[in-house]
Structures are given as structure tokens and as C-alpha cells.
Amino acid sequence: MALQDASWVRSRLRPRMGRRVAGLLLSIVVMGLCVAVFKLTGVGTSPCSCMNLGISRALGISFGTWQLLLNAALLLIVLRFAPEKISLGTLVNMVFVGYIAELFMHLLGGFIPPEGLPPLTLAVVFALTLAAYLVSASIYLAADLGCAPYDAVPMILAAHTTRLTYRAIRVVWDVAALSIGFALGETVGIATLITGFCLGPAITAVGARVRGWFEDA
């Protein structure tokens, strides 16, 4: 068993691990910040966050705690069908993004007036937050240290069917998530639509540029 454990650890190692871990941790903090800003400004959040915010409020527990519980349940599926997708990034994402978002909601909540931001200010804040989310998500994926269970499940489903493409399964997965959030009173706004359905190609393009930071010199 010890030899198997050591082999698994070695298989998770990548070139420039220090840089990858630093990029991973920074991207997780920035993604949590972006989720908080999207929520506080009322422009919607990603489909996953939309669902988790709605469910956590309905259950009366914190967003971070519910997100952790859901990802822990999904992790069992990933362990069964695609354990190779699990690494440090999987655990860091499932444990910390929700709590970091909650922290920033608490810290920044007082800066948002009850009537909301002026339209021009809101547009600037949204554009900057969307750009930060794009770059941080790209770095998170380029670091190649595993993905969140929520993201891994559609990949598993696609690998076990020939009738639907991964892209189609992912769209259905995200639509189901945002529908649950919307049914529970969460805002489905422009940030929900863009982060859910339009960022994939952009993340691929940005990821191609940042991936070189993590490769061998």
C-alpha cells in the first residue's frame, strides 16, 4: 500500500511544482474574490455558485460549508470513475473557494450601497472582475493540478457515452445548476451567462499563453 501511495504522489508531480502551487493558490483566492463581487453587485454568479448560494440559503448553512459538502459528495463519483483527475487543485478548490468568497462578501459588503452601484461604475467593476475571473480560471487550469469535482463529473459522463459530446453534457450540467439556483431565488444575470457558456474558448486562449509559465525551462 505504501508503494502504491508513493506512486500516486509521484504521478501527481509536475515540472515547476513551486510555481504551479503558487499559481493555484493565487487563482483560488482571486476566483473567490470574483464570486463575491459578482454576488454583491447583483450581476449573477457562475452556474455552480448560483446553485450553491441558493441551496445554502435554503438550508440555512454557510455558502462555503454547502459547497464543501456538495463537492465532497461529487468527489466520491470522481474517485470511483476518474481518480486520475484528483490532485492538490481538486482539494484546494473544493475546500477554500466558497469560504474565501464568503470572507470577501463580508469584507466588501459595506462598500456596496443598498441601491446598487451607478451604471458606469458597475460596468467598470464588472469588466475588471470578469477579466480577473478569466485569468485566474486560466491559471488554475494551466497549473494542471487537478480540477474541481463539479467540473470533473461532466467529463466522466462524456467518457461513458457516445451519444452526447462533452460540450453538450457540460451545457446541460450548467443549465441544471443555474436552474436550481434560480428556482431558489438566486440572480441569473450577465455574469451567470458569460461564466457558464462563453468563457470556455476565452479560457483556452488565455491558458495557451500562461501554460508556458509552468513548463520546463
C-alpha positions as CSV (number, residue, x, y, z in Angstrom):
1,M,0.0,0.0,0.0
2,A,2.8,2.4,0.9
3,L,4.4,1.8,-2.5
4,Q,1.1,2.4,-4.3
5,D,0.7,5.7,-2.3
6,A,4.2,6.8,-3.3
7,S,3.5,6.0,-6.9
8,W,0.2,8.1,-6.8
9,V,2.1,11.0,-5.3
10,R,4.8,10.9,-8.0
11,S,2.2,10.7,-10.7
12,R,0.7,14.0,-9.5
13,L,4.1,15.8,-9.6
14,R,4.6,18.3,-12.5
15,P,7.6,20.4,-13.6
16,R,8.0,23.6,-11.6
17,M,5.7,22.5,-8.8
18,G,6.5,25.5,-6.7
19,R,5.3,27.8,-9.4
20,R,2.3,25.7,-10.1
21,V,1.2,25.6,-6.4
22,A,1.7,29.4,-6.1
23,G,-0.4,29.9,-9.3
24,L,-3.0,27.6,-7.9
25,L,-3.3,29.3,-4.6
26,L,-3.4,32.8,-6.1
27,S,-6.1,31.7,-8.6
28,I,-8.3,30.2,-5.9
29,V,-8.2,33.5,-3.9
30,V,-8.9,35.6,-7.0
31,M,-11.8,33.3,-8.0
32,G,-13.3,33.6,-4.6
33,L,-13.0,37.4,-4.7
34,C,-14.7,37.4,-8.1
35,V,-17.6,35.3,-6.9
36,A,-18.1,37.7,-4.0
37,V,-18.0,40.8,-6.3
38,F,-20.4,39.2,-8.8
39,K,-22.8,38.3,-5.9
40,L,-22.6,41.7,-4.2
41,T,-23.1,43.7,-7.4
42,G,-26.2,41.7,-8.4
43,V,-24.9,40.6,-11.9
44,G,-25.2,36.9,-11.1
45,T,-22.5,34.3,-10.5
46,S,-21.3,31.1,-12.2
47,P,-23.9,28.4,-12.6
48,C,-22.2,26.3,-9.8
49,S,-22.1,29.3,-7.4
50,C,-25.6,30.2,-8.3
51,M,-26.9,26.8,-7.3
52,N,-24.8,26.6,-4.2
53,L,-25.8,30.0,-3.0
54,G,-29.4,29.2,-3.4
55,I,-29.2,25.8,-1.7
56,S,-27.1,27.1,1.2
57,R,-29.6,29.9,1.9
58,A,-32.5,27.4,1.7
59,L,-30.8,25.0,4.1
60,G,-29.6,27.8,6.4
61,I,-25.9,27.0,6.3
62,S,-23.0,28.9,5.0
63,F,-22.1,29.0,1.3
64,G,-18.6,27.7,2.0
65,T,-19.9,24.7,4.0
66,W,-22.5,23.7,1.5
67,Q,-20.1,24.0,-1.4
68,L,-17.6,21.8,0.5
69,L,-20.3,19.2,1.3
70,L,-21.5,19.0,-2.3
71,N,-18.0,18.7,-3.7
72,A,-17.2,16.0,-1.2
73,A,-20.2,14.0,-2.4
74,L,-19.2,14.6,-6.1
75,L,-15.7,13.6,-5.2
76,L,-16.9,10.1,-4.4
77,I,-18.0,9.8,-8.0
78,V,-14.7,11.1,-9.3
79,L,-12.8,8.6,-7.0
80,R,-14.8,5.8,-8.4
81,F,-14.6,6.6,-12.1
82,A,-11.7,9.0,-12.7
83,P,-9.3,9.1,-9.8
84,E,-6.6,10.5,-12.1
85,K,-8.4,13.8,-12.1
86,I,-7.8,14.3,-8.4
87,S,-4.8,16.2,-7.2
88,L,-4.0,19.2,-4.9
89,G,-6.0,21.6,-7.0
90,T,-9.1,19.4,-6.5
91,L,-8.9,19.6,-2.8
92,V,-7.9,23.3,-2.6
93,N,-10.8,24.3,-4.9
94,M,-13.5,22.3,-3.1
95,V,-12.4,23.4,0.4
96,F,-11.5,27.0,0.0
97,V,-13.3,28.8,-2.8
98,G,-16.6,29.0,-1.0
99,Y,-15.1,30.2,2.3
100,I,-12.9,32.8,0.5
101,A,-16.0,34.1,-1.3
102,E,-17.8,34.4,2.0
103,L,-14.9,36.3,3.5
104,F,-14.8,38.8,0.7
105,M,-18.6,39.2,0.8
106,H,-18.3,40.2,4.4
107,L,-15.3,42.5,3.8
108,L,-16.7,44.2,0.8
109,G,-20.4,44.3,1.6
110,G,-20.2,47.6,3.3
111,F,-18.8,49.3,0.1
112,I,-21.9,48.5,-2.0
113,P,-24.8,50.9,-1.4
114,P,-28.3,49.4,-0.9
115,E,-29.5,50.9,-4.2
116,G,-26.5,49.3,-6.0
117,L,-23.6,50.8,-7.9
118,P,-24.1,53.6,-10.5
119,P,-24.3,52.1,-14.0
120,L,-20.9,53.3,-15.2
121,T,-19.2,52.1,-12.0
122,L,-21.0,48.8,-12.2
123,A,-19.9,48.3,-15.8
124,V,-16.2,49.0,-14.9
125,V,-16.3,46.8,-11.9
126,F,-18.0,44.0,-13.9
127,A,-15.4,44.2,-16.7
128,L,-12.5,44.1,-14.3
129,T,-14.0,41.3,-12.3
130,L,-14.7,39.3,-15.4
131,A,-11.2,39.8,-16.7
132,A,-9.8,38.7,-13.3
133,Y,-12.0,35.6,-13.2
134,L,-10.9,34.7,-16.7
135,V,-7.2,35.0,-16.0
136,S,-7.5,33.2,-12.6
137,A,-9.5,30.3,-14.1
138,S,-7.0,30.0,-16.9
139,I,-4.1,29.9,-14.4
140,Y,-6.0,27.3,-12.3
141,L,-6.4,25.0,-15.3
142,A,-2.9,25.7,-16.7
143,A,-1.3,24.7,-13.4
144,D,-2.6,21.2,-14.1
145,L,-3.0,20.1,-10.5
146,G,-6.5,18.5,-10.8
147,C,-9.9,20.0,-11.3
148,A,-12.9,20.6,-9.0
149,P,-15.3,17.7,-8.6
150,Y,-18.1,19.8,-10.1
151,D,-16.0,20.2,-13.3
152,A,-14.9,16.6,-13.4
153,V,-18.3,14.9,-13.3
154,P,-19.3,16.1,-16.8
155,M,-16.0,14.8,-18.1
156,I,-16.8,11.4,-16.6
157,L,-20.3,11.4,-18.1
158,A,-18.9,12.3,-21.5
159,A,-16.3,9.5,-21.3
160,H,-19.1,7.0,-20.7
161,T,-21.4,7.9,-23.5
162,T,-21.1,8.2,-27.2
163,R,-24.4,9.9,-27.8
164,L,-23.5,13.3,-26.4
165,T,-20.4,15.4,-26.6
166,Y,-18.6,16.8,-23.6
167,R,-19.7,20.3,-24.6
168,A,-23.4,19.3,-24.8
169,I,-23.2,17.5,-21.4
170,R,-21.5,20.5,-19.8
171,V,-24.2,22.8,-21.1
172,V,-26.9,20.6,-19.7
173,W,-25.0,20.3,-16.4
174,D,-24.6,24.1,-16.1
175,V,-28.2,24.8,-17.1
176,A,-29.4,22.4,-14.5
177,A,-27.3,24.1,-11.8
178,L,-28.4,27.6,-12.6
179,S,-32.0,26.5,-12.9
180,I,-31.8,25.1,-9.3
181,G,-30.2,28.4,-8.2
182,F,-32.9,30.5,-10.0
183,A,-35.7,28.4,-8.5
184,L,-34.3,29.1,-5.1
185,G,-34.2,32.8,-5.6
186,E,-30.7,33.5,-6.9
187,T,-30.0,36.0,-9.6
188,V,-29.3,34.7,-13.1
189,G,-27.6,37.6,-14.7
190,I,-25.0,38.5,-17.3
191,A,-22.1,37.1,-15.2
192,T,-24.0,33.8,-15.0
193,L,-24.5,33.5,-18.7
194,I,-20.9,34.6,-19.6
195,T,-19.1,32.5,-17.0
196,G,-21.3,29.5,-17.8
197,F,-21.4,29.5,-21.5
198,C,-18.9,31.9,-23.1
199,L,-15.7,31.7,-21.1
200,G,-14.6,28.3,-22.4
201,P,-12.9,29.5,-25.6
202,A,-11.5,32.5,-23.8
203,I,-10.0,30.4,-21.1
204,T,-8.5,28.1,-23.7
205,A,-6.9,31.1,-25.5
206,V,-5.5,32.7,-22.3
207,G,-4.5,29.3,-20.9
208,A,-2.3,28.7,-24.0
209,R,-0.4,31.9,-23.1
210,V,0.1,31.2,-19.4
211,R,0.8,27.5,-19.7
212,G,4.4,28.3,-20.6
213,W,4.9,29.6,-17.1
214,F,4.5,26.1,-15.7
215,E,6.5,24.1,-18.3
216,D,10.1,23.1,-18.2
217,A,12.5,26.0,-19.0
